[in-house]
Amino acid sequence: MTPDDDIPGGKTLVRRRASGGLREFVRSRDGTAAIEFALLAIPYFLIIFAILETFVAFIAEQVVSNAVDTLSRQIRTGQITAANTNQQQFRQAFCNEISVIIACSAAELATPTNLYLDVESYTTFAAMPTTIPRVSSNPYSDLNTTGFKYAPGGAQSYNMMRAYYRWQVITDLLRPYLTTIRPTDGSMPTTYLIVATAAFQNENYP
């Protein structure tokens, strides 16, 4: 027997207290903000990271494009020629231009794995390629680098400079939409291919 049993209606009072406590617990809003934040934190931060990564990728694309403009101008004016600048020196000059956001290691300079440069001369502008070289007709296939070379023409020659950089996408939310190279084995794509091109005729320098 409990003390409440000695009081008339004691059991009823206990039930009312229990029922009232349950209603108060259900109606309580303490900690609601913390619970809602815990539920929304993951998608919220995914969106924030996606925005930031898209912004950084756009900046990297602009940096690569500016480097192509700078180096192609030096080829056009005769500051860079096949005689005074070899392929290794040219790659180093390009890496210096993009170092503000993209770093080239010594291994990358020697053997390209992310940064690919193609400088060639043509007989006319019409003879220049207009598509990205890929290993197959699949628009998401890997880059075909077998034809890339460093062979700028002389004065008044027609030249094209192309730069490709494999930018790694980190945020899972962006990978299905931002990546432009998809592995054939079905694994998760991670590469956004940055492409920058300049076509020009060299000046009539000495």
N, C-alpha and C positions, 0 to 999 in steps of 0.2 A: 504494500500500500504506500502510495506517495503522499507527500504533504498536501498536494492539491486534492486528493481524494477526500480529505476531511472537510473540504470547503464545498458547500452546495454548488453544484454546477462546475466543479473544479476541472473535470475531464473536458467539458465543453470549452472552458476557458483556454485550456492547453491546446485544443484543436484550433481555436480561433487564432491563438498566438502563432502556431505553426503555419496556418494558412496565410496569415498576414505577413509573416516573414518570407514565405515563398513568393507572394505577390510583390513585395518590396524588392526581392532579389531579381525577379523578372523585369520589373520596371526600372531598376537601377541602370544608370548610364555611366557609372564610374569606369574608366578605362576603355570606353568606346573608341575614342580617337586612336589609342594605341593599337587596338585590334584592327581598326580600319586601315591604319598605316601599314601594319604588318601584312595585311592582305594585298594592298596596292603597291607596296614598296618595290617588288620585283618588276612588274610591268612598267612602273614609273621610271625606275633607273634604267631599264632596257631602252626606253624611249629617249631618255637623256643621253645615254651612250651612243645611240643610233644617230641622234642629231649631231653630237660632237664628232663622231667618226666621219659622217658625211661631210661636215665642214672641213675637217683636216684633209680628207681625200681630195676635196675640191681645191684646197690650197696647194696640195702636192701636185695636182694636175697643172695648175697655173705656173708653178715653179718650173716644172719640166718644160712647159710650153715656152716660157721666157728664156730658158737655157737654149732651146732650139733656135729661137730668134737671134740670140746673142752670138752663138757659134756659127750659124748660117751667114750672119752679116759679116763675120770675120773671114769666112770662106769667100764670100762674094767680093770683098774688097782686096783679097790677096794677102791678108794678114796670116791666114792659115792656108797652107798648100800641102800637097803630097810631098814636096821637097823639104819643107822646113818643119813639118809636124808629122810624126808617125802615129800609128793607131793608139798606142799606149798613152802617148802625150795628149792626144785628142780626148781620150776617155777621161784622163785626169782633169783636163780643162773643163769638160762637161760636169764631172763630179764636183769640181770647185763651185760651179754655178748653182748646183742644187743642194749644196751642203747645209743650207739654212734649215732644211727639213728632212733631207735624205742623205744618209751617210754611206759612202762607198768604202768597203774594206779593201785591204790589199788583195785578198782572194777574189773579190768582185772585180777589181781592176784587171786582174790577170785572166780570170775565167768568168765570163758573164753568167749569172744565174737569175738576176732580177732586172738589171739594166742592159738593154740592147740598143746599139746605135748602128745605123745604116746610112752611109754617105756614098752616093754614086752619081756619075755624070751620064747624061743621055743626049741623044741627037736632037730631040725636040721635046717640048713640054708634053705633047700628045703621047710620047713614048713612055712617059712616067707611069708607074703603077698607081691605081686609084683605090685599092682595097688593102685590108690588113692581111698579110700572108699567114695562113693557118694550115695545119697539117691535113685538114680535110674540108669538105664543103659545109660541115656543121658550123654554124656561126659562133658556137661556144667551144669549139675545139682549140687545142693548144696552139701557141705561136710557132710558126715555122721559121727558124732562124738560119737555115742552111745557106740561104742566098745573101746574107748580110755581109757587107764588107766596108772597108774604108778606102775609097778611091775617088777623091774630089778631082774635078776637072780643072783645067787652067783658065786663062783669061777668056771671057766671053762664052764659056761653055755653059750648058744647061745642067743644073744640079738639083738633086733632091736629098734632103736630110730628114731621116725619120728616127724618132726615139720611142722606145717602148720600156715601160717599167711595170713590174709585177707588184702591185700594191696589195698587201695582205689585209683582208677584212676580218676584224676580230669579233664584232657583235653578231651573234647568231641571227638576230632579227633582220639584219641587212643582207646576209649572205644570199638568200634566194633572189634578191632584187638588184644588188649591186655588182655581184660577181659576173665577169664576162668570159671566164675560162672555167669549164666544168669538166672534172675528171671523168674518163670513160668507164672507170670501174664502179661508178655510183657513189663514191665517197663524197664527203661534204666539201663543196667548193669554197675556196678561200681567197681567190685571186681576182682583183679588179685590175684590168689592163689599162694603164695610162698610155695614151697615144698622142704624140705631137709630131707635126710634119711641116716642113717648109720647102717650097719649090721656087727656084730663082735662077736668073742668068747672071753669071759673074761679070763684073765690070771689066773694062779693057785696061787692066792694070799692067805695068811693065813686066 
